[in-house]
């Protein structure tokens, strides 16, 4: 089966062909376009079809989009396109179309990732004791903090992904330092969600917190780069280069990331695994995966349930096309059931 798949965001529109053969997805021709160059998704697809002749033969399409989706309709959060409507796109493009939230697409993609380290699709942070038909928790710190629950296919029931907005739930400090951070962020934001600390802007906010807390420890290089560059990139880059203040910011980020990943895993008893998507984790993979490092300490620190937390598998997603594969999987599933 030949599928058209897309990862649609406010900045870029990533379209690709994907072939489903024997239960495996093989990615084909791909294009990345600036989203602002088009008035809508249909225009982008027509451009793709004009450049990739094989795209005329697709049997179904799936698009992960950066915005809330309700009954196949979505108004993208950061893009002034007209409302995306799956039924309208189906009629216009001549194939069945599924529109889903971008993190829902990630959820559809993670069950197909290989756990073999030789394949390089995931980095196993904690091996745990995997149960194949148990729930899977997915979260990812990137521009924001996405969360989803995956219910694997079993006993004739198809795979289901339950998207959510857990990133906007209340941030809950677990130490005096974190309580100080909460007070600092409350002045700026009022309500402080997990996304305020677990995202690219959140990592920047952690760096600012440490710089304001100890200005005498801010090096001239850090001060100059913080004023001119993306603060999350500054924090991760200088932490790797040995800047102690940046290292503290990154380690607190990892402890909080582990804490919220553990919350999600415990909330759903995710014995199928907890998967970490999003670009920030990949940038600090070595630090994140360290034995007894801040991430795993935060993940396991659940009081009476600490022993249970050690049984949950944890994987960092290294594949950069998991959302494309997931949107394709969702489209194939819809076609098979209609």
C-alpha positions as a printed NumPy array, in Angstrom:
array([[  0.   ,   0.   ,   0.   ],
       [  1.344,   3.415,  -0.985],
       [  0.565,   6.187,   1.49 ],
       [  1.083,   9.923,   1.628],
       [  2.119,  11.136,   5.069],
       [  2.817,  14.553,   6.496],
       [  4.059,  16.347,   9.593],
       [  2.512,  19.817,   9.454],
       [  3.727,  22.63 ,  11.679],
       [  3.657,  26.383,  11.815],
       [  7.142,  26.655,  10.338],
       [  7.5  ,  23.701,   7.987],
       [  5.407,  21.167,   6.116],
       [  7.149,  17.791,   5.761],
       [  5.517,  15.46 ,   3.211],
       [  6.631,  11.965,   2.271],
       [  5.591,   8.8  ,   0.504],
       [  5.475,   5.696,   2.645],
       [  4.971,   2.102,   1.47 ],
       [  3.426,  -0.496,   3.757],
       [  4.765,  -3.981,   2.993],
       [  4.364,  -6.969,   5.315],
       [  3.576,  -4.794,   8.302],
       [  6.693,  -2.628,   7.835],
       [  6.748,   0.976,   6.673],
       [  9.385,   2.024,   4.15 ],
       [  9.85 ,   5.751,   3.635],
       [ 10.132,   7.032,   0.065],
       [ 10.435,  10.452,  -1.567],
       [ 10.254,  13.38 ,   0.84 ],
       [  9.995,  17.153,   0.619],
       [ 10.151,  19.856,   3.286],
       [  8.462,  23.161,   2.449],
       [  8.027,  26.41 ,   4.379],
       [  4.419,  26.33 ,   5.562],
       [  4.008,  30.058,   4.937],
       [  4.54 ,  29.468,   1.202],
       [  1.058,  27.906,   0.914],
       [ -2.493,  29.006,   1.586],
       [ -3.486,  25.542,   2.784],
       [ -2.505,  21.888,   2.975],
       [ -4.121,  21.052,  -0.36 ],
       [ -1.771,  23.492,  -2.112],
       [  1.26 ,  21.873,  -0.482],
       [  0.096,  18.398,  -1.54 ],
       [ -0.451,  19.562,  -5.112],
       [  3.079,  20.968,  -5.15 ],
       [  4.404,  17.628,  -3.848],
       [  2.478,  15.724,  -6.513],
       [  3.925,  17.979,  -9.224],
       [  7.441,  17.126,  -8.057],
       [  6.973,  13.417,  -7.227],
       [  5.059,  11.616,  -9.97 ],
       [  4.52 ,   8.457,  -7.899],
       [  2.425,  10.512,  -5.443],
       [ -0.498,  10.346,  -7.893],
       [ -0.918,   6.656,  -6.962],
       [ -1.346,   6.964,  -3.18 ],
       [ -4.216,   4.973,  -1.681],
       [ -4.586,   6.926,   1.562],
       [ -3.055,   9.874,   3.39 ],
       [ -2.396,  10.799,   7.012],
       [ -1.331,  14.17 ,   8.354],
       [ -0.112,  14.981,  11.85 ],
       [ -0.87 ,  18.642,  12.526],
       [  0.229,  21.075,  15.227],
       [ -3.121,  21.852,  16.8  ],
       [ -6.128,  20.282,  18.507],
       [ -8.115,  17.927,  16.259],
       [-11.811,  17.208,  16.801],
       [-13.67 ,  14.82 ,  14.504],
       [-11.084,  15.231,  11.767],
       [-11.085,  19.033,  11.844],
       [ -8.294,  21.323,  13.004],
       [ -7.391,  24.993,  13.015],
       [ -3.604,  25.018,  13.22 ],
       [ -2.338,  26.918,  16.241],
       [  0.439,  28.92 ,  14.594],
       [ -0.53 ,  29.002,  10.924],
       [ -3.245,  31.147,   9.279],
       [ -4.496,  28.354,   7.004],
       [ -8.181,  27.639,   6.622],
       [ -9.53 ,  24.888,   8.855],
       [ -8.199,  21.462,   7.899],
       [-11.071,  19.046,   7.38 ],
       [-10.443,  15.353,   6.669],
       [-13.685,  14.895,   4.718],
       [-13.018,  17.944,   2.554],
       [ -9.423,  16.853,   1.903],
       [-10.624,  13.347,   1.006],
       [-12.892,  14.796,  -1.677],
       [-10.263,  17.198,  -3.003],
       [ -7.271,  14.826,  -3.013],
       [ -9.107,  11.728,  -4.242],
       [ -7.983,   9.381,  -1.454],
       [ -8.997,   8.703,   2.133],
       [ -7.425,  11.278,   4.467],
       [ -6.886,  11.117,   8.215],
       [ -6.043,  14.286,  10.167],
       [ -4.634,  13.826,  13.671],
       [ -2.773,  15.827,  16.277],
       [  0.998,  15.781,  15.761],
       [  1.684,  14.043,  19.065],
       [ -1.085,  11.551,  18.376],
       [  0.89 ,  10.745,  15.215],
       [  3.981,  10.138,  17.354],
       [  1.9  ,   7.757,  19.462],
       [  0.912,   5.759,  16.389],
       [  4.578,   5.639,  15.369],
       [  6.337,   4.407,  18.511],
       [  4.993,   0.797,  18.553],
       [  6.697,   0.252,  15.196],
       [ 10.132,   1.391,  16.37 ],
       [ 12.813,  -1.266,  16.616],
       [ 14.31 ,  -1.807,  20.074],
       [ 17.421,  -3.391,  18.567],
       [ 20.295,  -0.998,  19.375],
       [ 21.875,  -1.833,  16.011],
       [ 18.935,  -0.185,  14.216],
       [ 19.502,   3.138,  15.957],
       [ 15.801,   3.994,  16.298],
       [ 15.737,   4.209,  20.1  ],
       [ 18.2  ,   4.457,  22.966],
       [ 17.112,   2.29 ,  25.889],
       [ 17.449,   4.298,  29.095],
       [ 15.98 ,   1.632,  31.389],
       [ 15.422,  -1.933,  30.206],
       [ 12.657,  -2.725,  32.688],
       [ 10.337,  -5.683,  32.244],
       [  8.287,  -5.126,  29.092],
       [  4.752,  -6.516,  28.71 ],
       [  3.801,  -6.484,  25.028],
       [  0.078,  -5.742,  25.35 ],
       [  0.403,  -3.235,  28.2  ],
       [ -0.169,   0.528,  27.769],
       [  2.609,   2.716,  26.391],
       [  3.19 ,   6.272,  27.622],
       [  4.636,   8.839,  25.218],
       [  5.879,  12.307,  26.036],
       [  8.228,  14.706,  24.382],
       [  9.872,  17.997,  25.268],
       [ 10.391,  20.199,  22.238],
       [  8.706,  23.475,  21.357],
       [  6.148,  22.428,  23.971],
       [  5.491,  19.284,  26.015],
       [  3.34 ,  16.657,  24.33 ],
       [  1.836,  13.635,  26.067],
       [ -0.206,  10.667,  24.863],
       [ -1.312,   7.191,  25.901],
       [ -0.991,   4.277,  23.449],
       [ -3.192,   1.186,  23.809],
       [ -1.639,  -1.58 ,  21.665],
       [ -3.725,  -3.714,  19.347],
       [ -5.019,  -6.838,  21.086],
       [ -7.773,  -9.445,  20.707],
       [ -8.972,  -7.962,  17.451],
       [ -9.05 ,  -4.378,  18.732],
       [ -6.964,  -1.909,  16.7  ],
       [ -4.169,   0.162,  18.167],
       [ -5.566,   3.284,  19.839],
       [ -3.854,   6.526,  20.773],
       [ -5.409,   8.779,  23.387],
       [ -3.943,  12.275,  22.992],
       [ -3.973,  14.695,  25.894],
       [ -2.759,  18.06 ,  27.104],
       [ -0.895,  16.864,  30.183],
       [  1.871,  19.352,  29.502],
       [ -0.496,  22.081,  30.692],
       [ -1.185,  20.418,  34.05 ],
       [  0.196,  21.997,  37.237],
       [  3.938,  21.83 ,  37.809],
       [  4.51 ,  20.216,  41.227],
       [  7.869,  20.954,  42.933],
       [  9.478,  18.164,  44.955],
       [ 12.37 ,  20.03 ,  46.614],
       [ 13.234,  23.423,  48.079],
       [ 15.058,  24.346,  44.868],
       [ 12.054,  23.413,  42.734],
       [  9.758,  25.383,  45.046],
       [ 12.032,  28.378,  44.526],
       [ 11.795,  27.818,  40.77 ],
       [  7.996,  27.679,  40.987],
       [  7.895,  31.007,  42.83 ],
       [ 10.229,  32.528,  40.225],
       [  8.069,  31.353,  37.312],
       [  4.783,  32.254,  38.986],
       [  5.814,  35.922,  38.901],
       [  6.239,  35.646,  35.134],
       [  3.338,  33.362,  34.192],
       [  0.841,  33.14 ,  37.025],
       [ -0.134,  29.519,  36.394],
       [  2.969,  27.344,  35.978],
       [  2.493,  24.174,  33.945],
       [  4.92 ,  21.361,  33.247],
       [  5.436,  22.819,  29.773],
       [  6.866,  25.981,  31.369],
       [  9.858,  23.915,  32.529],
       [  9.898,  20.943,  30.116],
       [ 10.286,  22.476,  26.65 ],
       [ 12.803,  24.534,  24.711],
       [ 11.509,  27.763,  26.275],
       [ 11.336,  25.93 ,  29.614],
       [ 15.013,  25.   ,  29.502],
       [ 15.766,  28.628,  28.687],
       [ 13.699,  29.641,  31.725],
       [ 15.711,  27.26 ,  33.922],
       [ 18.938,  28.807,  32.657],
       [ 17.617,  32.306,  33.432],
       [ 16.599,  31.128,  36.91 ],
       [ 20.117,  29.923,  37.702],
       [ 21.725,  33.036,  36.197],
       [ 19.523,  35.35 ,  38.283],
       [ 20.023,  33.217,  41.379],
       [ 23.837,  33.336,  41.175],
       [ 24.945,  36.24 ,  38.945],
       [ 28.512,  35.999,  40.25 ],
       [ 28.804,  32.57 ,  38.572],
       [ 27.765,  33.799,  35.113],
       [ 30.782,  33.772,  32.811],
       [ 31.221,  36.521,  30.181],
       [ 30.819,  33.871,  27.464],
       [ 27.518,  32.658,  28.933],
       [ 26.193,  36.212,  29.33 ],
       [ 27.082,  37.125,  25.741],
       [ 25.661,  33.952,  24.213],
       [ 22.466,  34.064,  26.297],
       [ 21.795,  37.555,  24.946],
       [ 22.31 ,  36.563,  21.307],
       [ 21.352,  32.895,  20.885],
       [ 18.598,  30.394,  21.631],
       [ 18.869,  29.872,  25.405],
       [ 18.069,  26.15 ,  25.306],
       [ 20.876,  25.582,  22.793],
       [ 23.192,  27.721,  24.915],
       [ 22.381,  25.669,  28.025],
       [ 22.944,  22.273,  26.382],
       [ 26.016,  23.38 ,  24.433],
       [ 27.827,  25.035,  27.324],
       [ 26.849,  22.255,  29.748],
       [ 28.618,  19.803,  27.43 ],
       [ 31.608,  22.175,  27.315],
       [ 31.892,  22.216,  31.111],
       [ 30.057,  25.363,  32.221],
       [ 28.934,  24.508,  35.761],
       [ 25.904,  26.811,  35.836],
       [ 24.569,  25.452,  32.534],
       [ 25.202,  21.912,  33.759],
       [ 23.067,  22.606,  36.825],
       [ 20.258,  23.961,  34.639],
       [ 20.374,  20.915,  32.355],
       [ 20.526,  18.493,  35.293],
       [ 17.479,  20.117,  36.898],
       [ 15.696,  19.901,  33.536],
       [ 16.513,  16.18 ,  33.394],
       [ 15.361,  15.581,  36.969],
       [ 12.048,  17.288,  36.189],
       [ 11.761,  15.415,  32.876],
       [ 12.288,  12.146,  34.696],
       [  9.742,  13.144,  37.333],
       [  6.979,  13.914,  34.823],
       [  7.848,  10.874,  32.664],
       [  7.533,   8.79 ,  35.814],
       [  4.202,  10.441,  36.646],
       [  2.825,   9.528,  33.224],
       [  4.21 ,   6.   ,  33.377],
       [  2.832,   5.411,  36.863],
       [ -0.54 ,   6.982,  36.081],
       [ -1.138,   4.455,  33.294],
       [  1.056,   1.556,  34.529],
       [  2.93 ,   1.761,  31.234],
       [  4.535,  -1.676,  31.303],
       [  4.724,  -1.487,  27.507],
       [  7.253,   1.302,  27.9  ],
       [  7.676,   5.031,  28.372],
       [  8.92 ,   6.672,  25.166],
       [ 10.591,  10.086,  25.117],
       [ 10.216,  11.977,  21.843],
       [ 11.115,  15.592,  21.029],
       [ 14.413,  17.102,  19.989],
       [ 15.791,  18.18 ,  23.366],
       [ 16.26 ,  14.648,  24.666],
       [ 18.299,  13.685,  21.603],
       [ 20.594,  16.684,  22.145],
       [ 21.477,  15.552,  25.669],
       [ 21.103,  11.799,  25.158],
       [ 24.287,  10.796,  26.988],
       [ 23.401,  12.84 ,  30.045],
       [ 19.763,  11.678,  29.96 ],
       [ 20.663,   7.992,  29.759],
       [ 23.318,   8.045,  32.508],
       [ 22.964,   5.297,  35.11 ],
       [ 21.811,   6.883,  38.364],
       [ 21.755,  10.251,  36.578],
       [ 19.188,  12.977,  37.322],
       [ 16.645,  11.672,  34.804],
       [ 16.445,   8.142,  36.196],
       [ 16.564,   9.365,  39.78 ],
       [ 13.603,  11.638,  39.041],
       [ 11.799,   8.853,  37.182],
       [ 12.116,   6.33 ,  40.008],
       [ 11.538,   8.724,  42.917],
       [  7.936,   7.703,  43.594],
       [  8.088,   6.764,  47.278],
       [  6.454,   3.405,  47.934],
       [  6.315,   2.712,  44.184],
       [ 10.03 ,   3.194,  43.511],
       [ 10.513,  -0.54 ,  42.958],
       [  7.666,  -0.609,  40.428],
       [  9.206,   2.314,  38.539],
       [ 12.352,   0.266,  37.96 ],
       [ 10.243,  -2.276,  36.018],
       [  8.944,   0.239,  33.439],
       [ 10.996,   0.256,  30.216],
       [ 12.158,   3.724,  29.156],
       [ 13.295,   4.52 ,  25.597],
       [ 14.557,   7.726,  24.035],
       [ 13.313,   8.031,  20.438],
       [ 16.232,   8.688,  18.076],
       [ 14.295,   8.321,  14.812],
       [ 13.409,  11.71 ,  13.341],
       [ 10.524,  10.405,  11.204],
       [  8.412,   8.735,  13.895],
       [  5.557,  11.236,  13.387],
       [  5.557,  10.593,   9.632],
       [  5.451,   6.84 ,  10.189],
       [  2.721,   7.273,  12.774],
       [  0.525,   9.375,  10.493],
       [  0.99 ,   6.735,   7.794],
       [  0.076,   3.96 ,  10.24 ],
       [ -3.068,   5.844,  11.267],
       [ -4.059,   6.315,   7.619],
       [ -3.49 ,   2.638,   6.848],
       [ -5.548,   1.616,   9.876],
       [ -8.422,   3.86 ,   8.832],
       [ -8.367,   2.494,   5.264],
       [ -8.399,  -1.09 ,   6.528],
       [-11.503,  -0.487,   8.633],
       [-13.599,   1.487,   6.113]])
